[in-house]
Structure formats: C-alpha cells, structure tokens
Amino acid sequence: MFQKGDYIIYGNTGVCQVEDICTPDGISAASNDKLYYRLTPVYGQGTIYIPVDTSIYMRPVISREQALQLISDIPAIQADTFCSRDQRILAEHYKEKIHSHECETLIQLIKTLYQKTQTVTKQRKRPCQTDLQYMKKAEELLHGEISVALGIPLEKVPDYISQTI
C-alpha cells in the first residue's frame, strides 16, 4: 500500500501524488467501507479517487539512482524491429508497449518511432499520425517519471538526457 505523499505511476495517467488515503464523501459510486487513494496528477489536472485494491496498474516512481542508470543505458537500448503496414496492428503493438509501464520499453518505443519518423521525413513524406501520437504519449510518460525522480522541471528533461548521453 502506498503512503500519503508518495509519487506513483497510475495507469496511463503517468505520475500522480498520493494526497490522501480515505473514504471519500460525496462520491455516489464510492463504497463507504472501502479505502481510496486520492491522487493528483503531477502533470495534469483534477483529482482521481481509486480504490486501494484496484486492478489498475500502479507502481512507485523510479528512484533517482534508477533514473540516472536508465539515462546512461539509453544508448544501449535498441529500437524495436516490429513492422506492419496495417495501422490497426501497429497501433495495438504501440499500445502494448505503452501499457507495459516500463521505462526501458518506453525508450525502445521512442527510439523506434523517432527513427521511423526520420526515415519518412528524409523521403519527403509526412510521418504517420499514429506514430506521432504514440511517440508523444511515450515521451510524456517517460519524461514525467524522470522529472519527478531527478527533481528537475519537466521541460528540462530532454536537454538533460541529451547532455548526459
């Protein structure tokens, strides 16, 4: 069980802070005998109430040391070799990568989509919207977690990574 003040990864919302563990008042769907996490997205708006025993993916944010190691490992992480012309199958593959919630997998996806976008751009074609959407989502999730782990502003994460590797 997470504690008040913990930073966690919550599903595809990304980094959230546990504001409280309580039985919420005024929420009709909330059971009075269940405990809920009250989460605040760090890079979003609103408040999320989720039962403590939910099946939605949650894990602690990586530590500072893990973030530094992850960044130093980026050059060794290979792009994915999956290829399909069917956009539906491609989107499903990307979705699986996003839903893994693993930083290394997000890096692999970002590298894959970056390389693919570069190749298409060199051919004077427009990158596929599916590729761009999933690259943006993967970057948001990865950069958000690294930002919190290292205690640096979100907008400085790409430069920090570039300078470090």
LOVEX-925263 format. One line per field, with one value per atom (N, C-alpha, C, CB): x, y, z; chain; residue number from 1; atom name. Coordinates in nm, 3 decimals. Each point is the difference from the previous one (the first is absolute). Glycine has a CB too. Layout:
<pts>
u	X_...
v	Y_...
w	Z_...
c	A_...
k	NUM_...
a	CA_...
</pts>
This chain:
<pts>
u	0.085_-0.085_0.089_-0.185_0.146_0.075_-0.036_0.009_0.077_-0.020_-0.031_0.156_-0.217_-0.028_0.132_-0.205_0.207_0.119_0.083_0.002_-0.027_0.074_-0.030_-0.003_0.104_-0.019_-0.010_0.127_-0.230_-0.022_-0.031_-0.084_0.100_-0.046_-0.138_0.237_-0.338_-0.137_-0.048_-0.046_0.032_-0.049_0.070_-0.219_0.143_0.058_-0.012_-0.053_0.013_-0.005_0.141_-0.224_0.313_0.138_0.020_0.016_0.071_0.038_-0.112_0.242_-0.278_-0.099_0.058_-0.195_0.147_0.038_-0.119_0.167_-0.140_-0.105_-0.024_0.063_-0.177_-0.034_-0.061_-0.036_-0.035_-0.066_-0.044_-0.077_0.054_-0.061_-0.122_0.223_-0.341_-0.120_-0.122_0.099_-0.211_-0.131_-0.066_-0.022_0.012_-0.047_-0.147_0.170_-0.198_-0.138_-0.049_0.039_-0.166_-0.060_0.021_0.030_0.028_0.015_-0.095_0.244_-0.347_-0.108_0.048_-0.156_0.254_0.047_0.096_-0.028_0.074_0.098_-0.067_0.142_-0.083_-0.050_0.050_-0.007_-0.081_0.037_0.094_-0.217_0.229_0.087_0.134_-0.204_0.231_0.124_0.090_-0.118_0.250_0.096_0.035_0.092_-0.072_0.033_0.126_-0.242_0.321_0.109_-0.059_0.177_-0.141_-0.033_0.129_-0.185_0.186_0.119_-0.013_0.037_0.075_0.007_0.106_-0.074_0.034_0.100_0.102_-0.170_0.299_0.104_0.001_0.136_-0.160_0.001_-0.136_0.243_-0.343_-0.136_-0.088_0.036_-0.163_-0.094_-0.097_0.023_-0.090_-0.106_0.046_-0.105_0.013_0.023_-0.057_-0.006_0.078_-0.043_-0.022_0.126_-0.243_-0.027_-0.001_-0.135_0.220_0.011_0.009_0.114_-0.192_0.008_0.143_-0.240_0.278_0.133_0.023_-0.006_-0.098_0.013_-0.034_-0.055_0.073_-0.032_0.092_-0.084_0.037_0.084_0.074_-0.160_0.135_0.071_0.147_-0.212_0.300_0.143_0.047_0.030_0.042_0.063_0.135_-0.227_0.326_0.131_0.069_0.018_0.081_0.074_0.081_0.012_0.011_0.087_0.141_-0.146_0.225_0.137_0.080_-0.012_0.117_0.084_0.094_-0.013_0.077_0.099_0.110_-0.048_0.097_0.107_-0.046_0.092_-0.214_-0.054_-0.014_-0.123_0.081_-0.016_0.135_-0.201_0.302_0.134_0.055_0.041_-0.065_0.045_-0.075_0.055_-0.185_-0.082_0.051_-0.197_0.227_0.049_0.135_-0.121_0.207_0.131_-0.016_0.111_-0.219_-0.025_-0.067_-0.020_-0.027_-0.075_0.075_-0.106_0.235_0.067_-0.002_0.146_-0.152_0.002_-0.138_0.195_-0.300_-0.135_-0.029_-0.078_0.045_-0.021_-0.144_0.178_-0.193_-0.134_-0.068_0.076_-0.207_-0.081_0.005_-0.152_0.148_0.006_-0.137_0.231_-0.336_-0.135_-0.038_-0.064_0.002_-0.038_-0.134_0.243_-0.331_-0.128_-0.053_-0.049_-0.016_-0.063_-0.143_0.145_-0.197_-0.136_0.002_-0.061_0.001_0.003_-0.067_-0.002_-0.098_-0.069_0.094_-0.220_0.291_0.094_0.116_-0.062_0.108_0.108_-0.042_0.082_-0.203_-0.051_-0.011_-0.126_0.082_-0.009_0.139_-0.204_0.301_0.138_0.051_0.042_-0.064_0.043_-0.072_0.047_-0.176_-0.080_0.055_-0.203_0.241_0.061_0.126_-0.094_0.174_0.125_-0.030_0.113_-0.209_-0.039_-0.053_-0.055_-0.027_-0.063_0.096_-0.212_0.334_0.099_0.041_0.083_-0.092_0.035_0.147_-0.234_0.316_0.143_0.078_-0.027_0.115_0.077_0.083_0.007_0.056_0.083_-0.083_0.153_-0.273_-0.089_-0.045_-0.077_0.052_-0.036_0.114_-0.153_0.276_0.117_0.011_0.119_-0.139_0.006_-0.105_0.082_-0.203_-0.106_0.034_-0.167_0.218_0.037_0.109_-0.060_0.161_0.108_-0.053_0.162_-0.249_-0.059_-0.076_-0.018_-0.068_-0.083_0.081_-0.192_0.294_0.087_0.072_0.031_0.026_0.070_-0.095_0.159_-0.279_-0.099_-0.040_-0.085_0.066_-0.037_0.112_-0.145_0.270_0.114_0.010_0.120_-0.140_0.007_-0.107_0.092_-0.213_-0.111_0.023_-0.157_0.206_0.024_0.109_-0.067_0.170_0.106_-0.055_0.169_-0.275_-0.064_-0.102_0.034_-0.036_-0.090_-0.147_0.175_-0.201_-0.137_-0.036_0.020_-0.148_-0.046_-0.005_-0.135_0.182_-0.008_-0.145_0.217_-0.238_-0.133_-0.049_0.052_-0.179_-0.057_0.005_-0.150_0.129_0.006_0.137_-0.170_0.274_0.137_0.024_0.077_-0.120_0.022_-0.075_0.031_-0.154_-0.080_0.063_-0.206_0.251_0.060_0.137_-0.127_0.202_0.128_-0.021_0.100_-0.198_-0.029_-0.042_-0.070_-0.017_-0.046_0.116_-0.227_0.311_0.114_0.096_-0.021_0.046_0.087_-0.060_0.087_-0.218_-0.066_0.016_-0.165_0.139_0.010_0.144_-0.196_0.291_0.140_0.056_0.027_-0.046_0.055_-0.063_0.041_-0.170_-0.066_0.063_-0.211_0.237_0.059_0.144_-0.148_0.225_0.139_0.004_0.071_-0.163_-0.007_-0.019_-0.095_0.001_-0.028_0.116_-0.248_0.302_0.109_0.124_-0.090_0.119_0.121_-0.026_0.087_-0.214_-0.033_0.034_0.039_-0.057_0.024_-0.130_0.243_-0.256_-0.123_-0.020_0.022_-0.147_-0.036_0.060_-0.211_0.205_0.047_0.152_-0.195_0.268_0.146_0.048_0.014_-0.103_0.038_0.065_-0.188_0.130_0.065_0.144_-0.224_0.247_0.135_0.092_-0.095_0.044_0.080_0.044_-0.125_0.032_0.033_0.105_-0.232_0.212_0.093_0.141_-0.192_0.200_0.130_0.068_-0.083_0.003_0.055_0.054_-0.159_0.088_0.046_0.080_-0.200
v	-0.119_0.119_0.124_-0.124_0.220_0.125_0.089_-0.017_0.111_0.092_0.141_-0.138_0.217_0.139_0.069_0.003_0.069_0.070_-0.076_0.107_-0.237_-0.081_0.045_-0.194_0.183_0.021_-0.138_0.224_-0.242_-0.130_0.018_-0.094_-0.016_-0.006_-0.064_-0.019_0.090_-0.050_-0.020_0.119_-0.243_-0.032_0.082_-0.060_0.111_0.084_0.149_-0.179_0.209_0.139_0.052_-0.035_-0.053_0.039_0.023_0.103_-0.008_0.025_0.071_0.011_-0.068_0.060_0.000_-0.077_0.168_0.001_-0.046_0.187_-0.275_-0.046_0.113_-0.248_0.313_0.112_-0.048_0.143_-0.256_-0.050_-0.144_0.234_-0.305_-0.133_0.012_-0.129_0.119_0.036_-0.073_0.224_-0.202_-0.039_0.130_-0.208_0.229_0.130_0.026_-0.018_0.143_0.045_0.062_0.039_-0.055_0.068_-0.066_0.203_-0.320_-0.073_-0.118_0.072_-0.066_-0.099_-0.142_0.177_-0.195_-0.134_-0.056_0.058_0.025_-0.044_-0.080_0.200_-0.310_-0.085_0.055_-0.203_0.212_0.057_-0.088_0.113_-0.240_-0.088_-0.026_-0.106_0.177_-0.018_0.122_-0.147_0.120_0.109_0.035_-0.072_0.200_0.050_0.084_-0.001_-0.004_0.095_0.124_-0.183_0.298_0.126_0.043_0.069_-0.076_0.028_0.133_-0.244_0.313_0.123_-0.020_0.145_-0.139_-0.012_0.114_-0.114_0.081_0.101_0.088_-0.154_0.094_0.076_-0.006_-0.048_0.075_0.000_0.073_-0.217_0.208_0.069_-0.099_0.210_-0.166_-0.079_-0.083_-0.006_-0.070_-0.090_-0.136_0.190_-0.294_-0.135_-0.075_0.001_-0.060_-0.089_-0.142_0.177_-0.261_-0.137_-0.094_0.078_-0.187_-0.092_-0.052_-0.066_0.051_-0.050_-0.137_0.130_-0.209_-0.136_-0.009_-0.086_0.194_0.002_-0.091_0.234_-0.274_-0.081_0.088_-0.192_0.322_0.091_0.007_0.136_-0.134_-0.005_0.121_-0.128_0.099_0.104_-0.054_0.097_-0.008_-0.036_0.128_-0.204_0.191_0.120_0.056_-0.088_0.217_0.065_-0.053_0.210_-0.223_-0.048_0.096_-0.111_0.060_0.082_0.086_-0.175_0.268_0.086_-0.086_0.187_-0.285_-0.087_-0.080_-0.015_-0.035_-0.076_0.090_-0.151_0.276_0.094_0.030_0.101_-0.079_0.028_-0.121_0.158_-0.277_-0.122_-0.018_-0.106_0.131_-0.011_0.092_-0.060_0.183_0.097_-0.046_0.186_-0.238_-0.047_-0.124_0.095_-0.171_-0.120_0.030_-0.126_0.248_0.033_-0.037_0.186_-0.156_-0.037_-0.151_0.198_-0.280_-0.145_-0.059_-0.009_0.085_-0.050_0.009_0.072_-0.186_-0.010_0.035_-0.175_0.230_0.027_-0.133_0.219_-0.217_-0.118_-0.032_0.054_-0.181_-0.041_-0.036_-0.082_0.096_-0.032_0.088_-0.073_0.014_0.076_-0.052_0.041_0.051_-0.036_0.120_-0.166_0.138_0.107_0.024_-0.059_-0.032_0.011_0.092_-0.233_0.350_0.099_-0.051_0.179_-0.262_-0.055_-0.090_0.012_-0.100_-0.091_0.079_-0.183_0.283_0.086_0.073_0.027_0.028_0.070_-0.094_0.158_-0.281_-0.099_-0.031_-0.099_0.087_-0.026_0.116_-0.138_0.260_0.117_0.008_0.121_-0.152_0.003_-0.099_0.068_-0.186_-0.100_0.054_-0.183_0.250_0.059_0.105_-0.042_0.128_0.104_-0.064_0.158_-0.260_-0.066_-0.087_0.004_-0.020_-0.075_0.080_-0.114_0.247_0.091_-0.011_-0.016_-0.037_-0.015_0.108_-0.249_0.316_0.109_-0.047_0.110_-0.225_-0.051_-0.024_-0.106_0.055_-0.026_0.132_-0.214_0.316_0.132_0.058_0.038_-0.055_0.049_-0.072_0.053_-0.184_-0.079_0.051_-0.201_0.227_0.050_0.138_-0.134_0.222_0.135_-0.008_0.093_-0.176_-0.015_-0.054_-0.040_-0.059_-0.060_0.105_-0.220_0.294_0.098_0.119_-0.072_0.109_0.109_-0.040_0.076_-0.196_-0.048_-0.009_-0.128_0.078_-0.014_0.137_-0.211_0.307_0.136_0.065_0.020_-0.042_0.056_-0.057_0.030_-0.161_-0.066_0.054_-0.205_0.217_0.049_0.146_-0.160_0.240_0.142_0.016_0.058_-0.141_0.006_-0.034_-0.063_-0.016_-0.035_0.106_-0.243_0.353_0.113_-0.040_0.098_-0.189_-0.042_0.047_-0.202_0.203_0.039_-0.122_0.189_-0.173_-0.112_-0.037_0.073_-0.197_-0.052_0.059_-0.214_0.254_0.057_-0.099_0.142_-0.269_-0.102_-0.001_-0.139_0.143_0.001_0.123_-0.126_0.241_0.125_0.001_0.118_-0.169_-0.003_-0.090_0.042_-0.159_-0.093_0.047_-0.186_0.252_0.054_0.109_-0.054_0.139_0.107_-0.058_0.151_-0.251_-0.061_-0.067_-0.035_-0.038_-0.068_0.103_-0.191_0.301_0.105_0.066_0.040_-0.015_0.060_-0.089_0.113_-0.242_-0.092_-0.012_-0.126_0.108_-0.016_0.128_-0.169_0.281_0.126_0.041_0.069_-0.097_0.031_-0.077_0.046_-0.173_-0.081_0.042_-0.190_0.216_0.044_0.135_-0.128_0.216_0.132_-0.010_0.091_-0.173_-0.017_-0.071_-0.008_-0.095_-0.078_0.086_-0.207_0.295_0.083_0.137_-0.119_0.153_0.130_0.116_-0.099_0.079_0.108_0.032_-0.070_0.193_0.035_-0.088_0.236_-0.267_-0.087_0.049_-0.057_0.186_0.053_-0.010_0.154_-0.178_-0.011_-0.144_0.203_-0.298_-0.142_-0.035_-0.053_0.091_-0.036_0.051_0.002_0.124_0.056_-0.072_0.221_-0.253_-0.072_-0.136_0.117_-0.188_-0.129_0.015_-0.083_0.181_0.024_0.032_0.083_0.000_0.039_-0.114_0.234_-0.321_-0.110_-0.111_0.055_-0.085_-0.109_0.059_-0.143
w	0.000_0.000_0.000_0.123_-0.204_-0.007_0.118_-0.252_0.279_0.112_-0.053_0.144_-0.059_-0.032_-0.034_0.152_-0.265_-0.044_-0.102_0.219_-0.236_-0.097_-0.143_0.159_-0.244_-0.143_-0.064_0.002_-0.083_-0.063_-0.148_0.218_-0.292_-0.138_0.007_-0.102_0.050_0.003_-0.143_0.219_-0.259_-0.134_-0.106_0.097_-0.192_-0.103_0.030_-0.163_0.287_0.042_0.021_0.107_-0.065_0.027_0.148_-0.226_0.258_0.139_0.074_-0.067_0.181_0.090_0.141_-0.147_0.228_0.141_0.082_-0.036_0.132_0.091_0.099_-0.026_0.014_0.089_0.131_-0.201_0.193_0.120_-0.025_0.065_0.044_-0.005_0.090_-0.043_-0.017_0.074_-0.055_0.051_0.015_-0.051_-0.044_0.154_-0.285_-0.050_0.030_-0.179_0.211_0.019_-0.129_0.248_-0.274_-0.114_-0.135_0.128_-0.130_-0.127_0.005_-0.028_-0.055_0.008_-0.028_-0.070_-0.017_-0.034_0.104_-0.239_0.330_0.099_0.111_-0.051_0.084_0.107_0.133_-0.153_0.252_0.130_0.080_0.001_-0.037_0.077_-0.070_0.096_-0.205_-0.073_0.016_-0.164_0.163_-0.001_-0.144_0.224_-0.247_-0.133_0.008_-0.067_-0.041_-0.016_-0.063_-0.023_0.075_-0.068_-0.068_0.169_-0.301_-0.079_-0.072_-0.029_0.020_-0.079_-0.107_0.197_-0.324_-0.106_0.010_-0.150_0.143_0.010_-0.124_0.144_-0.261_-0.125_-0.067_-0.028_0.105_-0.051_0.099_-0.124_0.103_0.088_0.058_-0.134_0.239_0.059_0.119_-0.220_0.269_0.112_-0.038_0.171_-0.136_-0.031_0.130_-0.220_0.235_0.113_-0.055_0.127_-0.070_-0.048_0.119_-0.213_0.214_0.113_0.020_-0.040_0.164_0.034_-0.064_0.216_-0.227_-0.054_-0.150_0.229_-0.302_-0.142_-0.080_0.027_-0.143_-0.088_-0.102_0.028_-0.026_-0.090_0.043_-0.042_-0.055_0.025_0.081_-0.212_0.320_0.082_0.049_0.072_-0.072_0.054_0.046_-0.151_0.240_0.042_-0.117_0.236_-0.234_-0.097_0.023_-0.012_-0.095_0.016_0.088_-0.226_0.288_0.086_-0.083_0.180_-0.115_-0.066_-0.063_0.164_-0.089_-0.048_-0.122_0.233_-0.228_-0.114_-0.123_0.160_-0.138_-0.112_-0.064_0.112_-0.030_-0.052_-0.077_0.191_-0.138_-0.068_-0.132_0.222_-0.219_-0.120_-0.109_0.141_-0.106_-0.097_-0.057_0.121_-0.036_-0.051_-0.087_0.204_-0.188_-0.080_-0.135_0.213_-0.233_-0.122_-0.128_0.126_-0.139_-0.126_-0.029_0.034_0.068_-0.019_-0.031_0.154_-0.130_-0.024_-0.149_0.231_-0.289_-0.144_-0.038_-0.010_-0.108_-0.055_-0.028_-0.102_0.103_-0.027_-0.149_0.196_-0.229_-0.140_-0.058_0.042_0.040_-0.045_-0.118_0.232_-0.333_-0.119_-0.051_-0.059_0.024_-0.060_-0.078_0.187_-0.297_-0.078_0.046_-0.196_0.274_0.052_0.123_-0.087_0.075_0.108_0.128_-0.175_0.161_0.117_0.079_-0.122_0.052_0.064_0.061_-0.161_0.090_0.048_0.128_-0.237_0.236_0.119_0.119_-0.149_0.126_0.108_0.057_-0.108_0.021_0.044_0.085_-0.207_0.162_0.075_0.135_-0.216_0.214_0.123_0.103_-0.133_0.086_0.090_0.064_-0.141_0.062_0.052_0.106_-0.221_0.194_0.096_0.128_-0.190_0.176_0.116_0.080_-0.126_0.077_0.079_0.123_-0.210_0.200_0.109_0.040_0.080_-0.167_0.029_-0.075_0.035_0.035_-0.060_-0.119_0.223_-0.211_-0.109_-0.126_0.168_-0.150_-0.113_-0.064_0.109_-0.025_-0.054_-0.081_0.195_-0.147_-0.073_-0.134_0.217_-0.214_-0.124_-0.100_0.130_-0.082_-0.087_-0.055_0.131_-0.046_-0.044_-0.107_0.227_-0.203_-0.099_-0.133_0.188_-0.179_-0.120_-0.080_0.118_-0.051_-0.068_-0.049_0.140_-0.066_-0.044_-0.129_0.240_-0.241_-0.121_-0.119_0.145_-0.119_-0.107_-0.055_0.107_-0.018_-0.039_-0.081_0.205_-0.162_-0.072_-0.141_0.218_-0.229_-0.131_-0.094_0.110_-0.062_-0.081_-0.040_0.117_-0.024_-0.027_-0.108_0.237_-0.232_-0.102_-0.138_0.174_-0.178_-0.128_-0.042_0.053_0.022_-0.026_0.010_-0.147_0.241_0.029_0.140_-0.154_0.179_0.134_0.090_-0.098_0.224_0.095_0.029_0.102_-0.075_0.033_0.133_-0.126_0.130_0.123_0.117_-0.143_0.114_0.105_0.064_-0.122_0.040_0.052_0.087_-0.202_0.153_0.074_0.133_-0.218_0.217_0.124_0.105_-0.135_0.093_0.097_0.046_-0.107_0.021_0.042_0.104_-0.225_0.202_0.095_0.135_-0.189_0.188_0.125_0.075_-0.103_0.030_0.063_0.060_-0.163_0.092_0.053_0.123_-0.231_0.229_0.117_0.123_-0.152_0.135_0.113_0.051_-0.091_0.000_0.038_0.061_-0.181_0.115_0.050_0.132_-0.236_0.254_0.126_0.115_-0.124_0.102_0.107_0.029_-0.068_-0.036_0.021_0.069_-0.203_0.167_0.062_0.151_-0.212_0.253_0.143_0.069_-0.048_-0.015_0.060_0.022_-0.111_0.016_0.010_0.062_-0.199_0.216_0.058_-0.092_0.223_-0.354_-0.095_-0.073_-0.028_-0.023_-0.072_-0.123_0.082_-0.111_-0.112_-0.132_0.120_-0.145_-0.128_-0.015_0.000_0.109_-0.008_-0.017_0.141_-0.133_-0.009_-0.134_0.156_-0.272_-0.126_-0.011_-0.104_0.145_-0.003_0.097_-0.065_0.182_0.100_-0.056_0.188_-0.251_-0.057_-0.111_0.056_-0.145_-0.111_0.052_-0.140_0.241_0.054_0.074_0.020_0.042_0.079_-0.089_0.183_-0.292_-0.086_-0.113_0.057
c	A_A_A_A_A_A_A_A_A_A_A_A_A_A_A_A_A_A_A_A_A_A_A_A_A_A_A_A_A_A_A_A_A_A_A_A_A_A_A_A_A_A_A_A_A_A_A_A_A_A_A_A_A_A_A_A_A_A_A_A_A_A_A_A_A_A_A_A_A_A_A_A_A_A_A_A_A_A_A_A_A_A_A_A_A_A_A_A_A_A_A_A_A_A_A_A_A_A_A_A_A_A_A_A_A_A_A_A_A_A_A_A_A_A_A_A_A_A_A_A_A_A_A_A_A_A_A_A_A_A_A_A_A_A_A_A_A_A_A_A_A_A_A_A_A_A_A_A_A_A_A_A_A_A_A_A_A_A_A_A_A_A_A_A_A_A_A_A_A_A_A_A_A_A_A_A_A_A_A_A_A_A_A_A_A_A_A_A_A_A_A_A_A_A_A_A_A_A_A_A_A_A_A_A_A_A_A_A_A_A_A_A_A_A_A_A_A_A_A_A_A_A_A_A_A_A_A_A_A_A_A_A_A_A_A_A_A_A_A_A_A_A_A_A_A_A_A_A_A_A_A_A_A_A_A_A_A_A_A_A_A_A_A_A_A_A_A_A_A_A_A_A_A_A_A_A_A_A_A_A_A_A_A_A_A_A_A_A_A_A_A_A_A_A_A_A_A_A_A_A_A_A_A_A_A_A_A_A_A_A_A_A_A_A_A_A_A_A_A_A_A_A_A_A_A_A_A_A_A_A_A_A_A_A_A_A_A_A_A_A_A_A_A_A_A_A_A_A_A_A_A_A_A_A_A_A_A_A_A_A_A_A_A_A_A_A_A_A_A_A_A_A_A_A_A_A_A_A_A_A_A_A_A_A_A_A_A_A_A_A_A_A_A_A_A_A_A_A_A_A_A_A_A_A_A_A_A_A_A_A_A_A_A_A_A_A_A_A_A_A_A_A_A_A_A_A_A_A_A_A_A_A_A_A_A_A_A_A_A_A_A_A_A_A_A_A_A_A_A_A_A_A_A_A_A_A_A_A_A_A_A_A_A_A_A_A_A_A_A_A_A_A_A_A_A_A_A_A_A_A_A_A_A_A_A_A_A_A_A_A_A_A_A_A_A_A_A_A_A_A_A_A_A_A_A_A_A_A_A_A_A_A_A_A_A_A_A_A_A_A_A_A_A_A_A_A_A_A_A_A_A_A_A_A_A_A_A_A_A_A_A_A_A_A_A_A_A_A_A_A_A_A_A_A_A_A_A_A_A_A_A_A_A_A_A_A_A_A_A_A_A_A_A_A_A_A_A_A_A_A_A_A_A_A_A_A_A_A_A_A_A_A_A_A_A_A_A_A_A_A_A_A_A_A_A_A_A_A_A_A_A_A_A_A_A_A_A_A_A_A_A_A_A_A_A_A_A_A_A_A_A_A_A_A_A_A_A_A_A_A_A_A_A_A_A_A_A_A_A_A_A_A_A_A_A_A_A_A_A_A
k	1_1_1_1_2_2_2_2_3_3_3_3_4_4_4_4_5_5_5_5_6_6_6_6_7_7_7_7_8_8_8_8_9_9_9_9_10_10_10_10_11_11_11_11_12_12_12_12_13_13_13_13_14_14_14_14_15_15_15_15_16_16_16_16_17_17_17_17_18_18_18_18_19_19_19_19_20_20_20_20_21_21_21_21_22_22_22_22_23_23_23_23_24_24_24_24_25_25_25_25_26_26_26_26_27_27_27_27_28_28_28_28_29_29_29_29_30_30_30_30_31_31_31_31_32_32_32_32_33_33_33_33_34_34_34_34_35_35_35_35_36_36_36_36_37_37_37_37_38_38_38_38_39_39_39_39_40_40_40_40_41_41_41_41_42_42_42_42_43_43_43_43_44_44_44_44_45_45_45_45_46_46_46_46_47_47_47_47_48_48_48_48_49_49_49_49_50_50_50_50_51_51_51_51_52_52_52_52_53_53_53_53_54_54_54_54_55_55_55_55_56_56_56_56_57_57_57_57_58_58_58_58_59_59_59_59_60_60_60_60_61_61_61_61_62_62_62_62_63_63_63_63_64_64_64_64_65_65_65_65_66_66_66_66_67_67_67_67_68_68_68_68_69_69_69_69_70_70_70_70_71_71_71_71_72_72_72_72_73_73_73_73_74_74_74_74_75_75_75_75_76_76_76_76_77_77_77_77_78_78_78_78_79_79_79_79_80_80_80_80_81_81_81_81_82_82_82_82_83_83_83_83_84_84_84_84_85_85_85_85_86_86_86_86_87_87_87_87_88_88_88_88_89_89_89_89_90_90_90_90_91_91_91_91_92_92_92_92_93_93_93_93_94_94_94_94_95_95_95_95_96_96_96_96_97_97_97_97_98_98_98_98_99_99_99_99_100_100_100_100_101_101_101_101_102_102_102_102_103_103_103_103_104_104_104_104_105_105_105_105_106_106_106_106_107_107_107_107_108_108_108_108_109_109_109_109_110_110_110_110_111_111_111_111_112_112_112_112_113_113_113_113_114_114_114_114_115_115_115_115_116_116_116_116_117_117_117_117_118_118_118_118_119_119_119_119_120_120_120_120_121_121_121_121_122_122_122_122_123_123_123_123_124_124_124_124_125_125_125_125_126_126_126_126_127_127_127_127_128_128_128_128_129_129_129_129_130_130_130_130_131_131_131_131_132_132_132_132_133_133_133_133_134_134_134_134_135_135_135_135_136_136_136_136_137_137_137_137_138_138_138_138_139_139_139_139_140_140_140_140_141_141_141_141_142_142_142_142_143_143_143_143_144_144_144_144_145_145_145_145_146_146_146_146_147_147_147_147_148_148_148_148_149_149_149_149_150_150_150_150_151_151_151_151_152_152_152_152_153_153_153_153_154_154_154_154_155_155_155_155_156_156_156_156_157_157_157_157_158_158_158_158_159_159_159_159_160_160_160_160_161_161_161_161_162_162_162_162_163_163_163_163_164_164_164_164_165_165_165_165
a	N_CA_C_CB_N_CA_C_CB_N_CA_C_CB_N_CA_C_CB_N_CA_C_CB_N_CA_C_CB_N_CA_C_CB_N_CA_C_CB_N_CA_C_CB_N_CA_C_CB_N_CA_C_CB_N_CA_C_CB_N_CA_C_CB_N_CA_C_CB_N_CA_C_CB_N_CA_C_CB_N_CA_C_CB_N_CA_C_CB_N_CA_C_CB_N_CA_C_CB_N_CA_C_CB_N_CA_C_CB_N_CA_C_CB_N_CA_C_CB_N_CA_C_CB_N_CA_C_CB_N_CA_C_CB_N_CA_C_CB_N_CA_C_CB_N_CA_C_CB_N_CA_C_CB_N_CA_C_CB_N_CA_C_CB_N_CA_C_CB_N_CA_C_CB_N_CA_C_CB_N_CA_C_CB_N_CA_C_CB_N_CA_C_CB_N_CA_C_CB_N_CA_C_CB_N_CA_C_CB_N_CA_C_CB_N_CA_C_CB_N_CA_C_CB_N_CA_C_CB_N_CA_C_CB_N_CA_C_CB_N_CA_C_CB_N_CA_C_CB_N_CA_C_CB_N_CA_C_CB_N_CA_C_CB_N_CA_C_CB_N_CA_C_CB_N_CA_C_CB_N_CA_C_CB_N_CA_C_CB_N_CA_C_CB_N_CA_C_CB_N_CA_C_CB_N_CA_C_CB_N_CA_C_CB_N_CA_C_CB_N_CA_C_CB_N_CA_C_CB_N_CA_C_CB_N_CA_C_CB_N_CA_C_CB_N_CA_C_CB_N_CA_C_CB_N_CA_C_CB_N_CA_C_CB_N_CA_C_CB_N_CA_C_CB_N_CA_C_CB_N_CA_C_CB_N_CA_C_CB_N_CA_C_CB_N_CA_C_CB_N_CA_C_CB_N_CA_C_CB_N_CA_C_CB_N_CA_C_CB_N_CA_C_CB_N_CA_C_CB_N_CA_C_CB_N_CA_C_CB_N_CA_C_CB_N_CA_C_CB_N_CA_C_CB_N_CA_C_CB_N_CA_C_CB_N_CA_C_CB_N_CA_C_CB_N_CA_C_CB_N_CA_C_CB_N_CA_C_CB_N_CA_C_CB_N_CA_C_CB_N_CA_C_CB_N_CA_C_CB_N_CA_C_CB_N_CA_C_CB_N_CA_C_CB_N_CA_C_CB_N_CA_C_CB_N_CA_C_CB_N_CA_C_CB_N_CA_C_CB_N_CA_C_CB_N_CA_C_CB_N_CA_C_CB_N_CA_C_CB_N_CA_C_CB_N_CA_C_CB_N_CA_C_CB_N_CA_C_CB_N_CA_C_CB_N_CA_C_CB_N_CA_C_CB_N_CA_C_CB_N_CA_C_CB_N_CA_C_CB_N_CA_C_CB_N_CA_C_CB_N_CA_C_CB_N_CA_C_CB_N_CA_C_CB_N_CA_C_CB_N_CA_C_CB_N_CA_C_CB_N_CA_C_CB_N_CA_C_CB_N_CA_C_CB_N_CA_C_CB_N_CA_C_CB_N_CA_C_CB_N_CA_C_CB_N_CA_C_CB_N_CA_C_CB_N_CA_C_CB_N_CA_C_CB_N_CA_C_CB_N_CA_C_CB_N_CA_C_CB_N_CA_C_CB_N_CA_C_CB_N_CA_C_CB_N_CA_C_CB_N_CA_C_CB_N_CA_C_CB_N_CA_C_CB_N_CA_C_CB_N_CA_C_CB_N_CA_C_CB_N_CA_C_CB_N_CA_C_CB_N_CA_C_CB_N_CA_C_CB_N_CA_C_CB_N_CA_C_CB_N_CA_C_CB_N_CA_C_CB_N_CA_C_CB
</pts>
